[in-house]
Amino acid sequence: MEETLLQKLQRVRLGDIGHIFLFLLAVLPALIYRLFRKDLWLICDNRNEARDNGYWLYRYIREHYPEQDTVYAISKHSKDYERVKDLGATVNYGTLLHWILYLTAKKNISSQKGGKPNAAVCYFLEVHGILKNTRIFLQHGIIKDDMPWLYYENTKMKMFVCSTYREWRFVSDTYHYPAGYVKELGLCRLDGLHDFHIKPKQVLLMPTWRSWIASPTSASYAIEDVSSFRNTAYFRAWNDFLQSDRLADILEQHDLQLVFYPHRDMQCFLEQFSIKSDRITTASFPEYDVQTLLKESAYLITDFSSIAMDFAYMKKRLQYYQFDTEDFRKGQYGQGYFDYETDGFGRVCTTLEAALDELEQAACEHFCNHDTYLQRHEAFFDLYDTNNCERNYQAIKELGNGN
C-alpha cells in the first residue's frame, strides 16, 4: 500500500526532529573522518538486534576479511550487543557517532530499508538527493510481493540483493532500479540453514505483521477498526486458533509442543492472546531467536510471512493460514509474482477448521514433506549453497569499482 505524504507525516515523531540537529553536528567531523577511513563499511540490522543478514555478513567479514574497515551499528541496550561487540567495532545506534560514521562510510549496508541513524531524516536527505551515499540493501527476506516503498524512486539504493532468479527477475522488472543494481546473491543468513537439528515434536506458529495495526494511520480505518487490537481480524483469528479445544487435543494426542512467535512488530500485543493448553509457549523477542526456532522446529504454520521461505529452504513441511487475504493485499503487500496455491511450499488454508485439519494430517504423517513441495523447492531455489556471505562481500567490494 503506497502511503500518501499525510500518512508519512503521521509517523514522524519528536525524536526525528532532534536527529536533524545530530545530522548537522555530524557533517564537519565526518569530513575529517573521511581523510582517515576511506573504505569504511557501516553495517546494521534492526537497532535492537544482531540476528539478520547484516549480522551474518559482519561476522563473516570479521572472520575472513578482518583487514576490511567495518563497524556494526546496534543499540547498547540490545541483548545482542555483547555478542556482536566481541566480533569487532560497534557504534551505539542513533547516536552522534553513528551519524558521523554514517556520513563517513564509503558503503552503508543494512538488511532494513530503515537501517540508518534515523529513518525519517535519512529518507528525506537520500531520496531528495541531498545526501549521495552508497547504500546496499541486504534484504530482510525473499521478496514475493509488490512493495512500492522499495521502488528505486523511494530508496535510491545502489545495490539490492535477491536470492532466487524469480525474485531477481520480478524486482528488476518492477521496482525501477537501474540496470545492474539488482543482484542475485542470496540472503547472508541462509548460510546458516544447512546445518540444523530438528525437535521432531515442535511446531512453530509464526504469523507476520499487519502494518495498518502495528503502525496505524488515518488510512488504517479504511480497512478495519484499529482503535482496539481485540477488534481486529488478526487478533480474533489467531486467538481462536490458540484457544481451540481441537488444537489442544491435537497437541495432546501427538505429544506436540507449539511455539507462538508473532512478528516483532506485533510482539507488543503478545499478552492479549489467551493460551489454553500448557503445550503452547508464547515466545517473545529478544528471549527467543527466530533462526534458532526455524532450524529446530519440525513444522511451520504461518500466513504471508516471507519467513516461510527460510523454512522451505530447509526442505521442511509447512502450511499457510490466510484468513484475511483481501485486507492484506489492500493494506500491506500487493500481489507479486508468487502465487501461494501454485508456487507455495505448503497447503493454503483459509478457515480455522481447514488449518487444524492440515496440522492434524501433517502430524499423522510425522511432518514428512510431500514430493510436490520438494519439487517446487528445487525449481525455486536456484542458489542453494553456503556461499551467500561470500557472494555478498565480493559484490559489495566491487561496487564503485567500475560496477
MIGUNU-752947 format. One record per residue (C-alpha): residue number from 1; x, y, z. Coordinates in Angstrom, 1 decimal. Layout:
REM MIGUNU-752947
<pt seq="NUM" u="X" v="Y" w="Z"/>
...
This chain:
REM MIGUNU-752947
<pt seq="1" u="0.0" v="0.0" w="0.0"/>
<pt seq="2" u="1.6" v="3.3" w="-1.1"/>
<pt seq="3" u="1.4" v="5.9" w="1.6"/>
<pt seq="4" u="0.4" v="9.5" w="1.0"/>
<pt seq="5" u="2.5" v="12.4" w="2.3"/>
<pt seq="6" u="0.0" v="12.9" w="5.1"/>
<pt seq="7" u="0.3" v="9.3" w="6.2"/>
<pt seq="8" u="4.1" v="9.5" w="6.2"/>
<pt seq="9" u="3.9" v="12.7" w="8.3"/>
<pt seq="10" u="1.7" v="10.9" w="10.8"/>
<pt seq="11" u="4.6" v="8.6" w="11.5"/>
<pt seq="12" u="7.0" v="11.4" w="12.3"/>
<pt seq="13" u="8.0" v="11.6" w="16.0"/>
<pt seq="14" u="9.5" v="14.4" w="18.1"/>
<pt seq="15" u="12.8" v="12.4" w="18.2"/>
<pt seq="16" u="13.0" v="12.6" w="14.4"/>
<pt seq="17" u="13.3" v="16.4" w="14.7"/>
<pt seq="18" u="16.2" v="16.0" w="17.1"/>
<pt seq="19" u="18.1" v="14.0" w="14.6"/>
<pt seq="20" u="18.1" v="16.9" w="12.2"/>
<pt seq="21" u="20.5" v="18.6" w="14.7"/>
<pt seq="22" u="22.6" v="15.5" w="15.1"/>
<pt seq="23" u="23.0" v="15.3" w="11.3"/>
<pt seq="24" u="24.2" v="19.0" w="11.2"/>
<pt seq="25" u="26.6" v="18.4" w="14.1"/>
<pt seq="26" u="28.0" v="15.3" w="12.3"/>
<pt seq="27" u="28.8" v="16.9" w="9.0"/>
<pt seq="28" u="32.2" v="18.5" w="9.8"/>
<pt seq="29" u="33.5" v="15.6" w="11.9"/>
<pt seq="30" u="32.5" v="13.2" w="9.1"/>
<pt seq="31" u="34.5" v="15.3" w="6.5"/>
<pt seq="32" u="37.6" v="14.9" w="8.7"/>
<pt seq="33" u="37.0" v="11.2" w="9.4"/>
<pt seq="34" u="36.9" v="10.5" w="5.6"/>
<pt seq="35" u="40.5" v="11.5" w="5.4"/>
<pt seq="36" u="41.5" v="8.6" w="7.6"/>
<pt seq="37" u="38.8" v="6.0" w="6.9"/>
<pt seq="38" u="38.5" v="5.9" w="3.2"/>
<pt seq="39" u="36.9" v="2.5" w="2.8"/>
<pt seq="40" u="34.7" v="2.2" w="5.9"/>
<pt seq="41" u="31.7" v="-0.1" w="5.7"/>
<pt seq="42" u="28.9" v="0.5" w="8.2"/>
<pt seq="43" u="26.6" v="-2.5" w="8.7"/>
<pt seq="44" u="23.4" v="-2.9" w="10.7"/>
<pt seq="45" u="20.1" v="-4.8" w="11.0"/>
<pt seq="46" u="17.3" v="-3.6" w="13.3"/>
<pt seq="47" u="18.6" v="-1.2" w="16.0"/>
<pt seq="48" u="17.9" v="-3.7" w="18.8"/>
<pt seq="49" u="19.2" v="-6.9" w="17.2"/>
<pt seq="50" u="22.1" v="-8.6" w="15.6"/>
<pt seq="51" u="20.5" v="-11.7" w="14.1"/>
<pt seq="52" u="19.7" v="-10.9" w="10.4"/>
<pt seq="53" u="21.7" v="-10.6" w="7.2"/>
<pt seq="54" u="23.7" v="-7.7" w="8.4"/>
<pt seq="55" u="25.0" v="-9.6" w="11.4"/>
<pt seq="56" u="25.8" v="-12.7" w="9.3"/>
<pt seq="57" u="27.7" v="-10.6" w="6.8"/>
<pt seq="58" u="29.6" v="-8.6" w="9.5"/>
<pt seq="59" u="30.6" v="-11.9" w="11.3"/>
<pt seq="60" u="31.8" v="-13.3" w="8.0"/>
<pt seq="61" u="33.9" v="-10.3" w="7.2"/>
<pt seq="62" u="35.4" v="-10.2" w="10.6"/>
<pt seq="63" u="36.3" v="-13.9" w="10.4"/>
<pt seq="64" u="37.5" v="-14.0" w="6.7"/>
<pt seq="65" u="38.5" v="-10.4" w="5.8"/>
<pt seq="66" u="39.5" v="-8.7" w="9.1"/>
<pt seq="67" u="41.5" v="-6.1" w="7.2"/>
<pt seq="68" u="38.3" v="-4.6" w="5.9"/>
<pt seq="69" u="37.3" v="-1.5" w="7.9"/>
<pt seq="70" u="33.9" v="-2.4" w="9.2"/>
<pt seq="71" u="31.6" v="-1.1" w="12.1"/>
<pt seq="72" u="28.3" v="-2.7" w="13.2"/>
<pt seq="73" u="25.6" v="-0.3" w="14.5"/>
<pt seq="74" u="23.5" v="-1.7" w="17.3"/>
<pt seq="75" u="21.9" v="-0.2" w="20.4"/>
<pt seq="76" u="24.0" v="-0.7" w="23.6"/>
<pt seq="77" u="20.8" v="-1.7" w="25.3"/>
<pt seq="78" u="20.2" v="-4.7" w="23.0"/>
<pt seq="79" u="20.5" v="-8.2" w="24.3"/>
<pt seq="80" u="22.7" v="-8.9" w="21.3"/>
<pt seq="81" u="25.2" v="-6.1" w="21.9"/>
<pt seq="82" u="27.8" v="-8.1" w="23.9"/>
<pt seq="83" u="27.8" v="-10.9" w="21.4"/>
<pt seq="84" u="28.4" v="-8.6" w="18.4"/>
<pt seq="85" u="30.9" v="-6.4" w="20.3"/>
<pt seq="86" u="33.2" v="-9.4" w="20.7"/>
<pt seq="87" u="33.5" v="-9.6" w="16.9"/>
<pt seq="88" u="34.8" v="-6.1" w="16.2"/>
<pt seq="89" u="34.0" v="-2.4" w="16.2"/>
<pt seq="90" u="30.4" v="-1.3" w="17.1"/>
<pt seq="91" u="28.6" v="2.0" w="17.4"/>
<pt seq="92" u="25.6" v="2.8" w="19.5"/>
<pt seq="93" u="22.6" v="3.1" w="17.2"/>
<pt seq="94" u="21.2" v="6.6" w="16.7"/>
<pt seq="95" u="23.9" v="8.5" w="18.4"/>
<pt seq="96" u="26.0" v="11.4" w="17.2"/>
<pt seq="97" u="28.9" v="9.0" w="16.5"/>
<pt seq="98" u="26.5" v="6.8" w="14.4"/>
<pt seq="99" u="25.7" v="9.9" w="12.3"/>
<pt seq="100" u="29.3" v="10.7" w="11.9"/>
<pt seq="101" u="30.1" v="7.1" w="10.7"/>
<pt seq="102" u="27.1" v="7.1" w="8.5"/>
<pt seq="103" u="28.3" v="10.2" w="6.7"/>
<pt seq="104" u="31.8" v="8.9" w="6.7"/>
<pt seq="105" u="31.2" v="5.4" w="5.4"/>
<pt seq="106" u="32.0" v="4.6" w="1.8"/>
<pt seq="107" u="29.3" v="1.9" w="1.9"/>
<pt seq="108" u="26.3" v="1.8" w="4.2"/>
<pt seq="109" u="24.9" v="-1.8" w="4.4"/>
<pt seq="110" u="21.7" v="-3.0" w="6.0"/>
<pt seq="111" u="19.1" v="-5.7" w="6.0"/>
<pt seq="112" u="16.5" v="-3.0" w="6.7"/>
<pt seq="113" u="15.3" v="-0.1" w="4.5"/>
<pt seq="114" u="15.3" v="2.0" w="7.7"/>
<pt seq="115" u="18.8" v="0.8" w="8.7"/>
<pt seq="116" u="20.3" v="4.2" w="9.4"/>
<pt seq="117" u="20.7" v="6.7" w="12.3"/>
<pt seq="118" u="17.2" v="8.0" w="11.7"/>
<pt seq="119" u="14.9" v="6.6" w="9.0"/>
<pt seq="120" u="12.8" v="9.8" w="8.6"/>
<pt seq="121" u="15.7" v="12.3" w="8.3"/>
<pt seq="122" u="17.8" v="10.0" w="6.2"/>
<pt seq="123" u="14.9" v="9.2" w="3.9"/>
<pt seq="124" u="14.5" v="12.9" w="3.2"/>
<pt seq="125" u="18.2" v="13.5" w="2.6"/>
<pt seq="126" u="18.8" v="10.5" w="0.4"/>
<pt seq="127" u="15.7" v="10.3" w="-1.7"/>
<pt seq="128" u="15.8" v="14.0" w="-2.5"/>
<pt seq="129" u="19.4" v="13.8" w="-3.5"/>
<pt seq="130" u="20.8" v="15.9" w="-0.7"/>
<pt seq="131" u="22.9" v="13.0" w="0.6"/>
<pt seq="132" u="24.5" v="11.0" w="-2.2"/>
<pt seq="133" u="25.9" v="8.0" w="-0.3"/>
<pt seq="134" u="26.3" v="4.4" w="-1.4"/>
<pt seq="135" u="23.7" v="2.1" w="0.2"/>
<pt seq="136" u="23.4" v="-1.6" w="0.0"/>
<pt seq="137" u="20.2" v="-3.4" w="0.8"/>
<pt seq="138" u="20.9" v="-6.9" w="2.0"/>
<pt seq="139" u="17.2" v="-7.5" w="2.4"/>
<pt seq="140" u="15.1" v="-8.9" w="5.3"/>
<pt seq="141" u="13.5" v="-11.7" w="3.4"/>
<pt seq="142" u="12.9" v="-13.1" w="-0.1"/>
<pt seq="143" u="10.5" v="-10.8" w="-1.9"/>
<pt seq="144" u="7.4" v="-12.3" w="-3.4"/>
<pt seq="145" u="5.0" v="-9.2" w="-3.3"/>
<pt seq="146" u="4.7" v="-5.8" w="-4.8"/>
<pt seq="147" u="6.0" v="-3.3" w="-2.3"/>
<pt seq="148" u="6.2" v="0.3" w="-3.8"/>
<pt seq="149" u="8.2" v="1.7" w="-0.8"/>
<pt seq="150" u="11.1" v="-0.4" w="-2.1"/>
<pt seq="151" u="10.9" v="1.0" w="-5.6"/>
<pt seq="152" u="14.1" v="2.8" w="-6.6"/>
<pt seq="153" u="12.5" v="6.3" w="-6.5"/>
<pt seq="154" u="11.7" v="5.6" w="-2.8"/>
<pt seq="155" u="15.1" v="4.3" w="-1.8"/>
<pt seq="156" u="17.8" v="5.4" w="-4.3"/>
<pt seq="157" u="19.8" v="2.4" w="-3.1"/>
<pt seq="158" u="22.8" v="1.3" w="-5.2"/>
<pt seq="159" u="22.6" v="-2.4" w="-4.6"/>
<pt seq="160" u="19.5" v="-4.6" w="-4.0"/>
<pt seq="161" u="20.2" v="-8.2" w="-3.0"/>
<pt seq="162" u="17.9" v="-11.0" w="-4.2"/>
<pt seq="163" u="18.1" v="-14.7" w="-3.5"/>
<pt seq="164" u="16.4" v="-16.5" w="-6.4"/>
<pt seq="165" u="16.1" v="-15.9" w="-10.1"/>
<pt seq="166" u="12.4" v="-15.4" w="-10.0"/>
<pt seq="167" u="12.7" v="-12.8" w="-7.3"/>
<pt seq="168" u="15.6" v="-11.1" w="-9.2"/>
<pt seq="169" u="13.5" v="-11.0" w="-12.4"/>
<pt seq="170" u="10.5" v="-9.6" w="-10.6"/>
<pt seq="171" u="12.4" v="-6.8" w="-8.8"/>
<pt seq="172" u="14.4" v="-6.0" w="-11.9"/>
<pt seq="173" u="11.2" v="-5.7" w="-14.0"/>
<pt seq="174" u="9.0" v="-4.0" w="-11.4"/>
<pt seq="175" u="11.0" v="-1.9" w="-8.9"/>
<pt seq="176" u="12.6" v="0.5" w="-11.4"/>
<pt seq="177" u="16.2" v="0.1" w="-10.4"/>
<pt seq="178" u="18.9" v="0.9" w="-13.0"/>
<pt seq="179" u="20.5" v="-2.0" w="-14.8"/>
<pt seq="180" u="22.9" v="-3.9" w="-12.6"/>
<pt seq="181" u="21.7" v="-2.5" w="-9.3"/>
<pt seq="182" u="19.6" v="-5.7" w="-8.5"/>
<pt seq="183" u="21.8" v="-8.7" w="-7.9"/>
<pt seq="184" u="21.1" v="-12.3" w="-7.2"/>
<pt seq="185" u="23.5" v="-13.2" w="-4.4"/>
<pt seq="186" u="21.4" v="-14.9" w="-1.7"/>
<pt seq="187" u="20.5" v="-13.8" w="1.8"/>
<pt seq="188" u="23.5" v="-14.0" w="4.1"/>
<pt seq="189" u="21.6" v="-15.8" w="6.8"/>
<pt seq="190" u="20.8" v="-18.7" w="4.5"/>
<pt seq="191" u="24.4" v="-19.9" w="5.0"/>
<pt seq="192" u="23.3" v="-21.0" w="8.5"/>
<pt seq="193" u="20.4" v="-23.1" w="7.4"/>
<pt seq="194" u="22.3" v="-26.1" w="6.1"/>
<pt seq="195" u="23.2" v="-27.4" w="9.5"/>
<pt seq="196" u="20.3" v="-28.0" w="11.8"/>
<pt seq="197" u="18.9" v="-30.5" w="14.3"/>
<pt seq="198" u="15.1" v="-30.8" w="14.4"/>
<pt seq="199" u="13.0" v="-31.3" w="17.5"/>
<pt seq="200" u="10.5" v="-33.7" w="15.9"/>
<pt seq="201" u="7.6" v="-32.7" w="18.2"/>
<pt seq="202" u="8.0" v="-28.9" w="17.9"/>
<pt seq="203" u="5.5" v="-26.9" w="15.8"/>
<pt seq="204" u="6.2" v="-23.2" w="15.2"/>
<pt seq="205" u="3.4" v="-20.7" w="14.8"/>
<pt seq="206" u="4.8" v="-17.5" w="13.3"/>
<pt seq="207" u="2.3" v="-15.1" w="11.7"/>
<pt seq="208" u="3.6" v="-11.9" w="10.1"/>
<pt seq="209" u="2.6" v="-8.4" w="11.0"/>
<pt seq="210" u="-0.2" v="-6.2" w="9.8"/>
<pt seq="211" u="1.1" v="-2.7" w="9.0"/>
<pt seq="212" u="-2.3" v="-1.0" w="9.5"/>
<pt seq="213" u="-2.5" v="-2.4" w="13.0"/>
<pt seq="214" u="1.1" v="-2.2" w="14.1"/>
<pt seq="215" u="1.5" v="1.5" w="13.0"/>
<pt seq="216" u="-2.0" v="2.8" w="12.5"/>
<pt seq="217" u="-2.7" v="6.0" w="10.5"/>
<pt seq="218" u="-5.9" v="7.5" w="9.3"/>
<pt seq="219" u="-5.8" v="5.2" w="6.4"/>
<pt seq="220" u="-6.0" v="2.1" w="8.7"/>
<pt seq="221" u="-9.7" v="2.7" w="9.3"/>
<pt seq="222" u="-10.5" v="2.1" w="5.7"/>
<pt seq="223" u="-9.5" v="-1.5" w="6.3"/>
<pt seq="224" u="-11.0" v="-2.1" w="9.8"/>
<pt seq="225" u="-11.5" v="-0.6" w="13.2"/>
<pt seq="226" u="-8.0" v="-0.5" w="14.8"/>
<pt seq="227" u="-9.0" v="1.5" w="17.9"/>
<pt seq="228" u="-8.8" v="-1.8" w="19.8"/>
<pt seq="229" u="-6.5" v="-4.6" w="18.9"/>
<pt seq="230" u="-9.1" v="-7.1" w="20.1"/>
<pt seq="231" u="-11.5" v="-5.9" w="17.4"/>
<pt seq="232" u="-9.1" v="-6.8" w="14.6"/>
<pt seq="233" u="-9.5" v="-9.9" w="12.4"/>
<pt seq="234" u="-5.8" v="-10.7" w="13.2"/>
<pt seq="235" u="-6.5" v="-10.9" w="16.9"/>
<pt seq="236" u="-9.7" v="-12.9" w="16.5"/>
<pt seq="237" u="-8.3" v="-15.4" w="14.1"/>
<pt seq="238" u="-5.1" v="-16.2" w="16.0"/>
<pt seq="239" u="-6.7" v="-16.1" w="19.4"/>
<pt seq="240" u="-9.4" v="-18.5" w="18.2"/>
<pt seq="241" u="-6.6" v="-20.8" w="16.9"/>
<pt seq="242" u="-4.7" v="-20.7" w="20.2"/>
<pt seq="243" u="-7.9" v="-21.2" w="22.3"/>
<pt seq="244" u="-9.2" v="-24.0" w="20.1"/>
<pt seq="245" u="-10.1" v="-27.2" w="22.0"/>
<pt seq="246" u="-9.4" v="-29.2" w="18.9"/>
<pt seq="247" u="-5.8" v="-27.7" w="18.8"/>
<pt seq="248" u="-5.3" v="-28.7" w="22.4"/>
<pt seq="249" u="-6.5" v="-32.2" w="21.5"/>
<pt seq="250" u="-4.2" v="-32.5" w="18.5"/>
<pt seq="251" u="-1.2" v="-31.3" w="20.5"/>
<pt seq="252" u="-2.0" v="-33.8" w="23.3"/>
<pt seq="253" u="-2.7" v="-36.8" w="21.0"/>
<pt seq="254" u="0.5" v="-36.4" w="19.1"/>
<pt seq="255" u="2.6" v="-35.2" w="22.0"/>
<pt seq="256" u="3.4" v="-31.9" w="20.3"/>
<pt seq="257" u="4.7" v="-28.6" w="21.7"/>
<pt seq="258" u="3.7" v="-25.4" w="19.9"/>
<pt seq="259" u="5.7" v="-22.2" w="20.0"/>
<pt seq="260" u="3.8" v="-19.0" w="19.2"/>
<pt seq="261" u="6.1" v="-16.3" w="18.0"/>
<pt seq="262" u="4.4" v="-13.4" w="16.1"/>
<pt seq="263" u="6.4" v="-10.9" w="14.1"/>
<pt seq="264" u="8.4" v="-8.4" w="16.2"/>
<pt seq="265" u="6.1" v="-5.5" w="15.2"/>
<pt seq="266" u="3.2" v="-7.4" w="16.7"/>
<pt seq="267" u="5.0" v="-8.5" w="19.9"/>
<pt seq="268" u="3.6" v="-5.6" w="21.8"/>
<pt seq="269" u="0.2" v="-7.4" w="21.6"/>
<pt seq="270" u="1.5" v="-10.7" w="22.8"/>
<pt seq="271" u="0.0" v="-10.5" w="26.3"/>
<pt seq="272" u="-3.5" v="-10.0" w="24.8"/>
<pt seq="273" u="-3.7" v="-13.6" w="23.4"/>
<pt seq="274" u="-5.2" v="-16.3" w="25.6"/>
<pt seq="275" u="-3.5" v="-19.6" w="25.8"/>
<pt seq="276" u="-5.4" v="-22.7" w="26.9"/>
<pt seq="277" u="-3.0" v="-25.6" w="26.5"/>
<pt seq="278" u="0.1" v="-26.0" w="28.6"/>
<pt seq="279" u="1.6" v="-27.4" w="25.4"/>
<pt seq="280" u="1.7" v="-23.9" w="23.9"/>
<pt seq="281" u="4.6" v="-21.5" w="24.6"/>
<pt seq="282" u="4.3" v="-17.8" w="23.9"/>
<pt seq="283" u="7.8" v="-16.7" w="22.7"/>
<pt seq="284" u="8.9" v="-13.1" w="22.9"/>
<pt seq="285" u="11.7" v="-11.1" w="21.4"/>
<pt seq="286" u="14.6" v="-11.0" w="22.3"/>
<pt seq="287" u="14.5" v="-14.1" w="24.5"/>
<pt seq="288" u="13.8" v="-16.3" w="21.5"/>
<pt seq="289" u="15.8" v="-16.3" w="18.3"/>
<pt seq="290" u="13.9" v="-16.6" w="15.0"/>
<pt seq="291" u="16.6" v="-18.6" w="13.2"/>
<pt seq="292" u="17.0" v="-21.0" w="16.1"/>
<pt seq="293" u="13.2" v="-21.6" w="16.2"/>
<pt seq="294" u="13.1" v="-22.1" w="12.4"/>
<pt seq="295" u="16.0" v="-24.6" w="12.5"/>
<pt seq="296" u="14.8" v="-26.7" w="15.4"/>
<pt seq="297" u="11.1" v="-26.8" w="14.5"/>
<pt seq="298" u="9.6" v="-29.7" w="12.6"/>
<pt seq="299" u="6.6" v="-27.8" w="11.1"/>
<pt seq="300" u="5.7" v="-24.2" w="10.5"/>
<pt seq="301" u="2.3" v="-22.5" w="10.5"/>
<pt seq="302" u="2.3" v="-19.0" w="9.1"/>
<pt seq="303" u="0.2" v="-16.7" w="6.9"/>
<pt seq="304" u="2.0" v="-14.4" w="4.4"/>
<pt seq="305" u="5.4" v="-14.2" w="6.1"/>
<pt seq="306" u="8.5" v="-14.4" w="4.0"/>
<pt seq="307" u="10.0" v="-16.5" w="6.9"/>
<pt seq="308" u="8.2" v="-19.4" w="5.2"/>
<pt seq="309" u="10.9" v="-19.1" w="2.5"/>
<pt seq="310" u="13.6" v="-19.8" w="5.1"/>
<pt seq="311" u="11.7" v="-22.7" w="6.4"/>
<pt seq="312" u="11.0" v="-24.1" w="3.0"/>
<pt seq="313" u="14.7" v="-23.6" w="2.1"/>
<pt seq="314" u="15.5" v="-26.3" w="4.7"/>
<pt seq="315" u="13.0" v="-28.6" w="2.8"/>
<pt seq="316" u="10.7" v="-28.8" w="5.8"/>
<pt seq="317" u="6.9" v="-29.0" w="5.7"/>
<pt seq="318" u="4.7" v="-26.0" w="6.4"/>
<pt seq="319" u="1.2" v="-24.6" w="5.9"/>
<pt seq="320" u="-0.3" v="-21.2" w="5.3"/>
<pt seq="321" u="-3.3" v="-20.0" w="7.2"/>
<pt seq="322" u="-4.6" v="-17.0" w="5.3"/>
<pt seq="323" u="-7.9" v="-15.7" w="6.7"/>
<pt seq="324" u="-7.6" v="-12.0" w="5.6"/>
<pt seq="325" u="-6.1" v="-12.1" w="2.1"/>
<pt seq="326" u="-8.2" v="-9.3" w="0.7"/>
<pt seq="327" u="-7.4" v="-6.9" w="3.6"/>
<pt seq="328" u="-3.7" v="-7.9" w="3.4"/>
<pt seq="329" u="-3.5" v="-7.1" w="-0.3"/>
<pt seq="330" u="-5.3" v="-3.9" w="0.2"/>
<pt seq="331" u="-3.5" v="-2.7" w="3.3"/>
<pt seq="332" u="0.0" v="-4.1" w="3.1"/>
<pt seq="333" u="1.5" v="-6.0" w="0.2"/>
<pt seq="334" u="0.2" v="-6.1" w="-3.4"/>
<pt seq="335" u="0.2" v="-9.3" w="-5.4"/>
<pt seq="336" u="3.6" v="-10.1" w="-6.9"/>
<pt seq="337" u="4.9" v="-13.0" w="-9.0"/>
<pt seq="338" u="4.3" v="-15.6" w="-6.2"/>
<pt seq="339" u="1.0" v="-17.5" w="-6.1"/>
<pt seq="340" u="0.6" v="-19.4" w="-2.9"/>
<pt seq="341" u="-1.6" v="-22.1" w="-4.5"/>
<pt seq="342" u="0.7" v="-22.9" w="-7.4"/>
<pt seq="343" u="4.1" v="-21.8" w="-6.1"/>
<pt seq="344" u="3.7" v="-22.2" w="-2.3"/>
<pt seq="345" u="5.6" v="-24.7" w="-0.2"/>
<pt seq="346" u="2.5" v="-26.0" w="1.7"/>
<pt seq="347" u="-1.2" v="-26.1" w="1.7"/>
<pt seq="348" u="-3.1" v="-22.8" w="1.8"/>
<pt seq="349" u="-5.9" v="-22.8" w="4.4"/>
<pt seq="350" u="-8.5" v="-20.0" w="4.8"/>
<pt seq="351" u="-10.6" v="-21.3" w="7.7"/>
<pt seq="352" u="-9.7" v="-22.4" w="11.2"/>
<pt seq="353" u="-11.0" v="-25.9" w="10.6"/>
<pt seq="354" u="-9.0" v="-26.3" w="7.5"/>
<pt seq="355" u="-5.9" v="-25.1" w="9.2"/>
<pt seq="356" u="-6.4" v="-27.6" w="12.1"/>
<pt seq="357" u="-7.2" v="-30.4" w="9.6"/>
<pt seq="358" u="-3.9" v="-29.8" w="7.9"/>
<pt seq="359" u="-2.0" v="-29.7" w="11.1"/>
<pt seq="360" u="-3.5" v="-33.0" w="12.2"/>
<pt seq="361" u="-2.8" v="-34.6" w="8.9"/>
<pt seq="362" u="0.8" v="-33.4" w="9.0"/>
<pt seq="363" u="1.2" v="-34.7" w="12.5"/>
<pt seq="364" u="-0.1" v="-38.1" w="11.4"/>
<pt seq="365" u="2.5" v="-38.2" w="8.7"/>
<pt seq="366" u="5.2" v="-37.2" w="11.2"/>
<pt seq="367" u="5.7" v="-33.9" w="9.3"/>
<pt seq="368" u="7.2" v="-35.6" w="6.3"/>
<pt seq="369" u="7.2" v="-33.3" w="3.3"/>
<pt seq="370" u="5.4" v="-34.0" w="0.1"/>
<pt seq="371" u="7.2" v="-34.5" w="-3.3"/>
<pt seq="372" u="5.1" v="-31.6" w="-4.7"/>
<pt seq="373" u="6.7" v="-29.1" w="-2.4"/>
<pt seq="374" u="10.2" v="-30.7" w="-2.7"/>
<pt seq="375" u="10.0" v="-30.3" w="-6.4"/>
<pt seq="376" u="8.9" v="-26.7" w="-6.0"/>
<pt seq="377" u="11.9" v="-26.1" w="-3.7"/>
<pt seq="378" u="14.3" v="-27.5" w="-6.4"/>
<pt seq="379" u="12.7" v="-25.3" w="-9.1"/>
<pt seq="380" u="12.7" v="-22.1" w="-6.9"/>
<pt seq="381" u="16.0" v="-22.1" w="-5.0"/>
<pt seq="382" u="18.5" v="-22.0" w="-7.9"/>
<pt seq="383" u="21.1" v="-20.7" w="-5.3"/>
<pt seq="384" u="21.4" v="-23.4" w="-2.7"/>
<pt seq="385" u="24.8" v="-23.4" w="-1.0"/>
<pt seq="386" u="26.8" v="-21.9" w="1.8"/>
<pt seq="387" u="28.4" v="-19.1" w="-0.3"/>
<pt seq="388" u="25.9" v="-16.3" w="0.2"/>
<pt seq="389" u="28.0" v="-14.2" w="2.5"/>
<pt seq="390" u="31.0" v="-14.6" w="0.2"/>
<pt seq="391" u="28.9" v="-13.5" w="-2.9"/>
<pt seq="392" u="27.6" v="-10.5" w="-0.9"/>
<pt seq="393" u="31.0" v="-9.5" w="0.2"/>
<pt seq="394" u="32.6" v="-9.7" w="-3.2"/>
<pt seq="395" u="29.7" v="-7.8" w="-4.9"/>
<pt seq="396" u="29.9" v="-5.0" w="-2.2"/>
<pt seq="397" u="33.7" v="-4.9" w="-2.6"/>
<pt seq="398" u="33.4" v="-4.5" w="-6.4"/>
<pt seq="399" u="30.6" v="-1.8" w="-6.1"/>
<pt seq="400" u="32.0" v="1.5" w="-7.2"/>
<pt seq="401" u="35.0" v="-0.1" w="-8.9"/>
<pt seq="402" u="33.5" v="0.1" w="-12.4"/>
<pt seq="403" u="30.4" v="-1.9" w="-11.5"/>
